């Protein structure tokens, strides 16, 4: 199950930039985690894979952006998770996309910031 949040991108460009970012996130999550159940011993491998695959897909777009990608994987056990991030950027060209994915045993939250060069 996916929840997608696109922030700070002009709505006229969401389909070209924001949506592309989020699709890259989703593909990376599916490839790295797929239908696996949460395994503490695999979390480092999964987070590294999601971040590397997302960055690889984004750089293949050949756009004049620098990207910052983060990934959090958390076991579903009833605990809360609160995160915050901040970036000083140009509202007319920069933005972020966050995808929250979950299955029966875990959450995966991937965020990417796109900063125009």
mmCIF file of the C-alpha atoms, coordinates in Angstrom:
data_MODEL
# 
_entry.id   MODEL 
# 
loop_
_atom_site.group_PDB 
_atom_site.id 
_atom_site.type_symbol 
_atom_site.label_atom_id 
_atom_site.label_alt_id 
_atom_site.label_comp_id 
_atom_site.label_asym_id 
_atom_site.label_entity_id 
_atom_site.label_seq_id 
_atom_site.pdbx_PDB_ins_code 
_atom_site.Cartn_x 
_atom_site.Cartn_y 
_atom_site.Cartn_z 
_atom_site.occupancy 
_atom_site.B_iso_or_equiv 
_atom_site.pdbx_formal_charge 
_atom_site.auth_seq_id 
_atom_site.auth_comp_id 
_atom_site.auth_asym_id 
_atom_site.auth_atom_id 
_atom_site.pdbx_PDB_model_num 
ATOM 1   C CA . UNK A 1 1   ? 0.000  0.000  0.000   1.00 0.00 ? 1   UNK A CA 1 
ATOM 2   C CA . UNK A 1 2   ? 1.365  3.416  -0.981  1.00 0.00 ? 2   UNK A CA 1 
ATOM 3   C CA . UNK A 1 3   ? 0.744  6.895  0.321   1.00 0.00 ? 3   UNK A CA 1 
ATOM 4   C CA . UNK A 1 4   ? 2.340  9.619  -1.801  1.00 0.00 ? 4   UNK A CA 1 
ATOM 5   C CA . UNK A 1 5   ? 2.957  13.197 -0.725  1.00 0.00 ? 5   UNK A CA 1 
ATOM 6   C CA . UNK A 1 6   ? 4.436  15.764 -3.101  1.00 0.00 ? 6   UNK A CA 1 
ATOM 7   C CA . UNK A 1 7   ? 5.395  19.096 -1.576  1.00 0.00 ? 7   UNK A CA 1 
ATOM 8   C CA . UNK A 1 8   ? 6.675  22.399 -2.868  1.00 0.00 ? 8   UNK A CA 1 
ATOM 9   C CA . UNK A 1 9   ? 6.378  21.638 -6.571  1.00 0.00 ? 9   UNK A CA 1 
ATOM 10  C CA . UNK A 1 10  ? 4.347  23.783 -8.890  1.00 0.00 ? 10  UNK A CA 1 
ATOM 11  C CA . UNK A 1 11  ? 1.236  21.699 -9.733  1.00 0.00 ? 11  UNK A CA 1 
ATOM 12  C CA . UNK A 1 12  ? 1.858  22.292 -13.442 1.00 0.00 ? 12  UNK A CA 1 
ATOM 13  C CA . UNK A 1 13  ? 5.108  20.332 -13.102 1.00 0.00 ? 13  UNK A CA 1 
ATOM 14  C CA . UNK A 1 14  ? 4.040  17.563 -10.728 1.00 0.00 ? 14  UNK A CA 1 
ATOM 15  C CA . UNK A 1 15  ? 3.394  15.144 -13.570 1.00 0.00 ? 15  UNK A CA 1 
ATOM 16  C CA . UNK A 1 16  ? 6.860  15.666 -14.990 1.00 0.00 ? 16  UNK A CA 1 
ATOM 17  C CA . UNK A 1 17  ? 9.019  15.951 -11.891 1.00 0.00 ? 17  UNK A CA 1 
ATOM 18  C CA . UNK A 1 18  ? 7.170  15.127 -8.698  1.00 0.00 ? 18  UNK A CA 1 
ATOM 19  C CA . UNK A 1 19  ? 5.411  12.079 -10.060 1.00 0.00 ? 19  UNK A CA 1 
ATOM 20  C CA . UNK A 1 20  ? 8.618  10.792 -11.637 1.00 0.00 ? 20  UNK A CA 1 
ATOM 21  C CA . UNK A 1 21  ? 10.322 11.060 -8.253  1.00 0.00 ? 21  UNK A CA 1 
ATOM 22  C CA . UNK A 1 22  ? 7.545  9.119  -6.562  1.00 0.00 ? 22  UNK A CA 1 
ATOM 23  C CA . UNK A 1 23  ? 7.475  6.410  -9.231  1.00 0.00 ? 23  UNK A CA 1 
ATOM 24  C CA . UNK A 1 24  ? 11.230 5.977  -8.743  1.00 0.00 ? 24  UNK A CA 1 
ATOM 25  C CA . UNK A 1 25  ? 10.636 5.532  -5.000  1.00 0.00 ? 25  UNK A CA 1 
ATOM 26  C CA . UNK A 1 26  ? 7.916  2.941  -5.548  1.00 0.00 ? 26  UNK A CA 1 
ATOM 27  C CA . UNK A 1 27  ? 9.977  0.908  -7.997  1.00 0.00 ? 27  UNK A CA 1 
ATOM 28  C CA . UNK A 1 28  ? 12.965 0.904  -5.652  1.00 0.00 ? 28  UNK A CA 1 
ATOM 29  C CA . UNK A 1 29  ? 10.861 -0.224 -2.681  1.00 0.00 ? 29  UNK A CA 1 
ATOM 30  C CA . UNK A 1 30  ? 9.223  -3.040 -4.638  1.00 0.00 ? 30  UNK A CA 1 
ATOM 31  C CA . UNK A 1 31  ? 12.569 -4.199 -5.988  1.00 0.00 ? 31  UNK A CA 1 
ATOM 32  C CA . UNK A 1 32  ? 14.393 -4.128 -2.646  1.00 0.00 ? 32  UNK A CA 1 
ATOM 33  C CA . UNK A 1 33  ? 11.683 -5.288 -0.241  1.00 0.00 ? 33  UNK A CA 1 
ATOM 34  C CA . UNK A 1 34  ? 8.936  -6.787 -2.385  1.00 0.00 ? 34  UNK A CA 1 
ATOM 35  C CA . UNK A 1 35  ? 6.767  -9.190 -0.391  1.00 0.00 ? 35  UNK A CA 1 
ATOM 36  C CA . UNK A 1 36  ? 9.256  -9.816 2.407   1.00 0.00 ? 36  UNK A CA 1 
ATOM 37  C CA . UNK A 1 37  ? 8.289  -9.796 6.076   1.00 0.00 ? 37  UNK A CA 1 
ATOM 38  C CA . UNK A 1 38  ? 10.239 -7.556 8.457   1.00 0.00 ? 38  UNK A CA 1 
ATOM 39  C CA . UNK A 1 39  ? 13.648 -8.983 9.371   1.00 0.00 ? 39  UNK A CA 1 
ATOM 40  C CA . UNK A 1 40  ? 15.905 -6.853 11.551  1.00 0.00 ? 40  UNK A CA 1 
ATOM 41  C CA . UNK A 1 41  ? 18.993 -8.434 9.996   1.00 0.00 ? 41  UNK A CA 1 
ATOM 42  C CA . UNK A 1 42  ? 17.915 -7.277 6.504   1.00 0.00 ? 42  UNK A CA 1 
ATOM 43  C CA . UNK A 1 43  ? 17.006 -3.640 7.268   1.00 0.00 ? 43  UNK A CA 1 
ATOM 44  C CA . UNK A 1 44  ? 20.451 -2.164 6.504   1.00 0.00 ? 44  UNK A CA 1 
ATOM 45  C CA . UNK A 1 45  ? 20.573 -4.043 3.207   1.00 0.00 ? 45  UNK A CA 1 
ATOM 46  C CA . UNK A 1 46  ? 17.048 -2.945 2.266   1.00 0.00 ? 46  UNK A CA 1 
ATOM 47  C CA . UNK A 1 47  ? 17.534 0.739  3.137   1.00 0.00 ? 47  UNK A CA 1 
ATOM 48  C CA . UNK A 1 48  ? 20.823 0.878  1.240   1.00 0.00 ? 48  UNK A CA 1 
ATOM 49  C CA . UNK A 1 49  ? 19.242 -0.791 -1.771  1.00 0.00 ? 49  UNK A CA 1 
ATOM 50  C CA . UNK A 1 50  ? 16.203 1.515  -1.803  1.00 0.00 ? 50  UNK A CA 1 
ATOM 51  C CA . UNK A 1 51  ? 18.368 4.648  -1.578  1.00 0.00 ? 51  UNK A CA 1 
ATOM 52  C CA . UNK A 1 52  ? 20.857 3.473  -4.223  1.00 0.00 ? 52  UNK A CA 1 
ATOM 53  C CA . UNK A 1 53  ? 18.151 2.347  -6.660  1.00 0.00 ? 53  UNK A CA 1 
ATOM 54  C CA . UNK A 1 54  ? 16.180 5.569  -6.231  1.00 0.00 ? 54  UNK A CA 1 
ATOM 55  C CA . UNK A 1 55  ? 19.278 7.707  -6.824  1.00 0.00 ? 55  UNK A CA 1 
ATOM 56  C CA . UNK A 1 56  ? 20.248 5.602  -9.831  1.00 0.00 ? 56  UNK A CA 1 
ATOM 57  C CA . UNK A 1 57  ? 16.807 5.976  -11.421 1.00 0.00 ? 57  UNK A CA 1 
ATOM 58  C CA . UNK A 1 58  ? 16.721 9.710  -10.743 1.00 0.00 ? 58  UNK A CA 1 
ATOM 59  C CA . UNK A 1 59  ? 20.172 10.365 -12.212 1.00 0.00 ? 59  UNK A CA 1 
ATOM 60  C CA . UNK A 1 60  ? 19.186 8.424  -15.355 1.00 0.00 ? 60  UNK A CA 1 
ATOM 61  C CA . UNK A 1 61  ? 16.563 11.112 -15.991 1.00 0.00 ? 61  UNK A CA 1 
ATOM 62  C CA . UNK A 1 62  ? 19.419 13.446 -16.938 1.00 0.00 ? 62  UNK A CA 1 
ATOM 63  C CA . UNK A 1 63  ? 17.801 16.460 -15.279 1.00 0.00 ? 63  UNK A CA 1 
ATOM 64  C CA . UNK A 1 64  ? 19.858 19.352 -13.853 1.00 0.00 ? 64  UNK A CA 1 
ATOM 65  C CA . UNK A 1 65  ? 19.174 18.432 -10.226 1.00 0.00 ? 65  UNK A CA 1 
ATOM 66  C CA . UNK A 1 66  ? 21.056 17.245 -7.199  1.00 0.00 ? 66  UNK A CA 1 
ATOM 67  C CA . UNK A 1 67  ? 19.097 14.680 -5.216  1.00 0.00 ? 67  UNK A CA 1 
ATOM 68  C CA . UNK A 1 68  ? 19.005 13.805 -1.551  1.00 0.00 ? 68  UNK A CA 1 
ATOM 69  C CA . UNK A 1 69  ? 17.260 10.516 -0.702  1.00 0.00 ? 69  UNK A CA 1 
ATOM 70  C CA . UNK A 1 70  ? 16.405 9.108  2.721   1.00 0.00 ? 70  UNK A CA 1 
ATOM 71  C CA . UNK A 1 71  ? 14.825 5.796  3.666   1.00 0.00 ? 71  UNK A CA 1 
ATOM 72  C CA . UNK A 1 72  ? 13.354 4.633  6.975   1.00 0.00 ? 72  UNK A CA 1 
ATOM 73  C CA . UNK A 1 73  ? 12.200 1.065  7.535   1.00 0.00 ? 73  UNK A CA 1 
ATOM 74  C CA . UNK A 1 74  ? 10.311 0.372  10.743  1.00 0.00 ? 74  UNK A CA 1 
ATOM 75  C CA . UNK A 1 75  ? 8.725  -2.771 12.105  1.00 0.00 ? 75  UNK A CA 1 
ATOM 76  C CA . UNK A 1 76  ? 4.960  -2.571 12.624  1.00 0.00 ? 76  UNK A CA 1 
ATOM 77  C CA . UNK A 1 77  ? 4.632  -3.035 16.361  1.00 0.00 ? 77  UNK A CA 1 
ATOM 78  C CA . UNK A 1 78  ? 2.415  -0.168 17.463  1.00 0.00 ? 78  UNK A CA 1 
ATOM 79  C CA . UNK A 1 79  ? 5.244  2.267  18.198  1.00 0.00 ? 79  UNK A CA 1 
ATOM 80  C CA . UNK A 1 80  ? 5.006  5.826  16.930  1.00 0.00 ? 80  UNK A CA 1 
ATOM 81  C CA . UNK A 1 81  ? 7.412  7.447  14.504  1.00 0.00 ? 81  UNK A CA 1 
ATOM 82  C CA . UNK A 1 82  ? 7.814  11.181 14.089  1.00 0.00 ? 82  UNK A CA 1 
ATOM 83  C CA . UNK A 1 83  ? 10.275 12.696 11.642  1.00 0.00 ? 83  UNK A CA 1 
ATOM 84  C CA . UNK A 1 84  ? 10.993 16.168 10.344  1.00 0.00 ? 84  UNK A CA 1 
ATOM 85  C CA . UNK A 1 85  ? 13.222 17.601 7.671   1.00 0.00 ? 85  UNK A CA 1 
ATOM 86  C CA . UNK A 1 86  ? 13.989 21.059 6.434   1.00 0.00 ? 86  UNK A CA 1 
ATOM 87  C CA . UNK A 1 87  ? 15.713 22.474 3.409   1.00 0.00 ? 87  UNK A CA 1 
ATOM 88  C CA . UNK A 1 88  ? 16.541 25.991 2.241   1.00 0.00 ? 88  UNK A CA 1 
ATOM 89  C CA . UNK A 1 89  ? 15.638 26.063 -1.425  1.00 0.00 ? 89  UNK A CA 1 
ATOM 90  C CA . UNK A 1 90  ? 14.106 27.894 -4.357  1.00 0.00 ? 90  UNK A CA 1 
ATOM 91  C CA . UNK A 1 91  ? 10.337 27.335 -4.295  1.00 0.00 ? 91  UNK A CA 1 
ATOM 92  C CA . UNK A 1 92  ? 10.117 27.858 -8.042  1.00 0.00 ? 92  UNK A CA 1 
ATOM 93  C CA . UNK A 1 93  ? 12.412 24.978 -8.999  1.00 0.00 ? 93  UNK A CA 1 
ATOM 94  C CA . UNK A 1 94  ? 13.121 22.689 -6.028  1.00 0.00 ? 94  UNK A CA 1 
ATOM 95  C CA . UNK A 1 95  ? 10.876 20.219 -4.261  1.00 0.00 ? 95  UNK A CA 1 
ATOM 96  C CA . UNK A 1 96  ? 10.374 16.985 -2.415  1.00 0.00 ? 96  UNK A CA 1 
ATOM 97  C CA . UNK A 1 97  ? 8.374  13.795 -2.704  1.00 0.00 ? 97  UNK A CA 1 
ATOM 98  C CA . UNK A 1 98  ? 7.709  11.315 0.096   1.00 0.00 ? 98  UNK A CA 1 
ATOM 99  C CA . UNK A 1 99  ? 6.317  7.812  -0.363  1.00 0.00 ? 99  UNK A CA 1 
ATOM 100 C CA . UNK A 1 100 ? 5.053  5.748  2.557   1.00 0.00 ? 100 UNK A CA 1 
ATOM 101 C CA . UNK A 1 101 ? 4.787  2.042  1.776   1.00 0.00 ? 101 UNK A CA 1 
ATOM 102 C CA . UNK A 1 102 ? 3.580  -0.638 4.140   1.00 0.00 ? 102 UNK A CA 1 
ATOM 103 C CA . UNK A 1 103 ? 2.803  -4.306 4.371   1.00 0.00 ? 103 UNK A CA 1 
ATOM 104 C CA . UNK A 1 104 ? 1.615  -6.443 7.308   1.00 0.00 ? 104 UNK A CA 1 
ATOM 105 C CA . UNK A 1 105 ? 4.955  -6.307 9.134   1.00 0.00 ? 105 UNK A CA 1 
ATOM 106 C CA . UNK A 1 106 ? 6.697  -3.007 8.318   1.00 0.00 ? 106 UNK A CA 1 
ATOM 107 C CA . UNK A 1 107 ? 6.618  0.555  7.068   1.00 0.00 ? 107 UNK A CA 1 
ATOM 108 C CA . UNK A 1 108 ? 9.052  2.026  4.561   1.00 0.00 ? 108 UNK A CA 1 
ATOM 109 C CA . UNK A 1 109 ? 9.219  5.799  4.164   1.00 0.00 ? 109 UNK A CA 1 
ATOM 110 C CA . UNK A 1 110 ? 11.316 7.208  1.325   1.00 0.00 ? 110 UNK A CA 1 
ATOM 111 C CA . UNK A 1 111 ? 11.853 10.928 0.783   1.00 0.00 ? 111 UNK A CA 1 
ATOM 112 C CA . UNK A 1 112 ? 13.726 12.631 -2.018  1.00 0.00 ? 112 UNK A CA 1 
ATOM 113 C CA . UNK A 1 113 ? 14.639 16.266 -2.351  1.00 0.00 ? 113 UNK A CA 1 
ATOM 114 C CA . UNK A 1 114 ? 15.308 17.595 -5.845  1.00 0.00 ? 114 UNK A CA 1 
ATOM 115 C CA . UNK A 1 115 ? 17.475 20.720 -5.896  1.00 0.00 ? 115 UNK A CA 1 
ATOM 116 C CA . UNK A 1 116 ? 18.025 22.513 -9.202  1.00 0.00 ? 116 UNK A CA 1 
ATOM 117 C CA . UNK A 1 117 ? 21.640 23.089 -10.187 1.00 0.00 ? 117 UNK A CA 1 
# 
